[in-house]
Amino acid sequence: MTKDPIKEYLKDPDKRAKLFLLITGGMILSTVLIVIGTLIFILMLLGII
């Protein structure tokens, strides 16, 4: 039976913290991009852009 590489990777606290920061940053970035896209869409519908 092989070991799960994800569990092996998450055993190290430094790697776990780095992964947490990357996932958190990705969620924040995706939220910001969705908001910017929505604002641009609304401005295009109103004819401002």
C-alpha positions as CSV (number, residue, x, y, z in Angstrom):
1,M,0.0,0.0,0.0
2,T,1.4,3.4,-1.0
3,K,1.5,6.4,1.2
4,D,-0.7,9.4,0.3
5,P,1.6,12.2,-1.0
6,I,-0.7,14.9,0.2
7,K,-0.7,13.6,3.8
8,E,3.1,13.3,3.6
9,Y,3.3,16.9,2.3
10,L,1.0,18.3,5.0
11,K,2.9,16.7,7.9
12,D,5.5,19.6,7.7
13,P,4.0,22.7,9.4
14,D,6.0,25.1,7.1
15,K,4.7,23.5,4.0
16,R,1.2,23.5,5.4
17,A,1.4,27.2,6.2
18,K,2.7,28.0,2.7
19,L,-0.1,26.0,1.1
20,F,-2.6,27.8,3.3
21,L,-1.2,31.2,2.2
22,L,-1.3,30.3,-1.4
23,I,-4.9,29.1,-1.2
24,T,-6.0,32.2,0.7
25,G,-4.2,34.5,-1.8
26,G,-5.9,32.6,-4.6
27,M,-9.4,33.1,-3.1
28,I,-8.8,36.8,-2.5
29,L,-7.5,37.3,-6.0
30,S,-10.4,35.5,-7.6
31,T,-12.9,37.5,-5.6
32,V,-11.2,40.8,-6.6
33,L,-11.2,39.7,-10.3
34,I,-14.9,38.8,-10.1
35,V,-15.8,42.2,-8.6
36,I,-13.8,44.0,-11.3
37,G,-15.4,42.0,-14.0
38,T,-18.9,42.7,-12.7
39,L,-18.2,46.4,-12.4
40,I,-16.9,46.5,-16.0
41,F,-20.0,44.6,-17.2
42,I,-22.3,47.0,-15.4
43,L,-20.5,50.0,-16.8
44,M,-20.7,48.5,-20.3
45,L,-24.5,47.9,-19.9
46,L,-24.9,51.5,-18.8
47,G,-23.0,52.8,-21.8
48,I,-20.2,54.5,-19.8
49,I,-17.5,52.3,-21.3
